[in-house]
Amino acid sequence: MSMRNNFFLGLLLGLCAPLIALGLTEYSLVGGNLFPRQPLFLYALAAGANLLLVRVFYAKQYSRDKIAKGILVITFIAMLVFLYMYKMDM
């Protein structure tokens, strides 16, 4: 089964980690209990996971550049949204 080189698939893959970070931070006690002084830690961890996926998909053995571009776009958009939301709460 081969994975298609699709921009929208990259957007979906890239959206997974930020949504998990949002769920753990906003709707559970994990974010507040484990990292009370660093509220954006899980979001930064999600961005790091997405950038690792970008590195994997840009590798020459996979050459799935459209997927990597989708992940990169959603990573930057998600981080801008999360920073905006965090700064509005201050």
C-alpha positions as CSV (number, residue, x, y, z in Angstrom):
1,M,0.0,0.0,0.0
2,S,1.6,3.2,-1.1
3,M,1.0,6.6,0.4
4,R,0.0,9.3,-2.1
5,N,1.9,12.6,-2.4
6,N,-1.1,14.8,-1.5
7,F,-1.1,18.3,0.1
8,F,-4.4,17.7,1.9
9,L,-3.1,14.5,3.4
10,G,-0.2,16.6,4.8
11,L,-2.7,19.0,6.3
12,L,-4.5,16.2,8.0
13,L,-1.3,14.6,9.3
14,G,-0.1,18.0,10.5
15,L,-3.3,18.7,12.3
16,C,-3.1,15.6,14.6
17,A,-0.3,16.8,16.9
18,P,-1.7,20.3,17.5
19,L,-5.2,18.9,18.2
20,I,-3.7,16.4,20.7
21,A,-1.8,19.3,22.4
22,L,-4.9,21.4,22.5
23,G,-7.0,18.6,24.0
24,L,-4.4,17.8,26.6
25,T,-3.9,21.4,27.6
26,E,-7.5,22.7,27.6
27,Y,-9.7,19.7,28.3
28,S,-7.6,17.6,30.7
29,L,-5.4,18.1,33.7
30,V,-2.2,17.0,32.0
31,G,-1.1,20.4,30.9
32,G,-1.8,22.2,34.2
33,N,-0.4,19.5,36.4
34,L,2.7,18.5,34.6
35,F,3.7,21.9,33.2
36,P,2.1,24.6,35.4
37,R,4.8,27.2,34.7
38,Q,5.2,26.4,31.0
39,P,1.7,26.5,29.4
40,L,2.9,26.4,25.8
41,F,5.2,23.4,26.3
42,L,2.8,20.8,24.8
43,Y,2.2,23.1,21.8
44,A,6.0,23.4,21.3
45,L,6.3,19.6,21.6
46,A,3.6,19.3,18.9
47,A,5.4,21.7,16.6
48,G,8.6,19.7,17.1
49,A,6.8,16.4,16.3
50,N,5.4,18.0,13.1
51,L,8.8,19.3,12.1
52,L,10.3,15.8,12.6
53,L,7.6,14.5,10.2
54,V,8.5,17.2,7.7
55,R,12.1,16.0,7.9
56,V,11.0,12.4,7.3
57,F,8.8,13.2,4.3
58,Y,11.5,15.5,2.7
59,A,14.0,12.6,2.9
60,K,15.2,11.4,-0.5
61,Q,13.9,7.8,0.1
62,Y,10.3,9.0,0.5
63,S,10.3,12.2,-1.6
64,R,6.8,13.1,-0.5
65,D,7.3,16.9,-0.7
66,K,3.6,17.8,-1.0
67,I,2.8,16.0,2.2
68,A,5.7,17.7,3.9
69,K,4.5,21.1,2.7
70,G,1.0,20.5,4.1
71,I,2.5,19.5,7.5
72,L,4.7,22.6,7.5
73,V,1.8,25.0,6.6
74,I,-0.5,23.6,9.3
75,T,2.3,23.7,11.9
76,F,2.8,27.4,11.3
77,I,-0.9,28.2,11.2
78,A,-1.5,26.2,14.4
79,M,1.4,27.8,16.3
80,L,0.1,31.3,15.3
81,V,-3.4,30.4,16.4
82,F,-2.2,29.0,19.7
83,L,0.1,32.0,20.4
84,Y,-2.8,34.4,19.6
85,M,-5.1,32.5,21.9
86,Y,-2.5,32.4,24.7
87,K,-1.8,36.1,24.4
88,M,-5.5,37.0,24.5
89,D,-5.9,35.1,27.8
90,M,-3.1,37.2,29.5
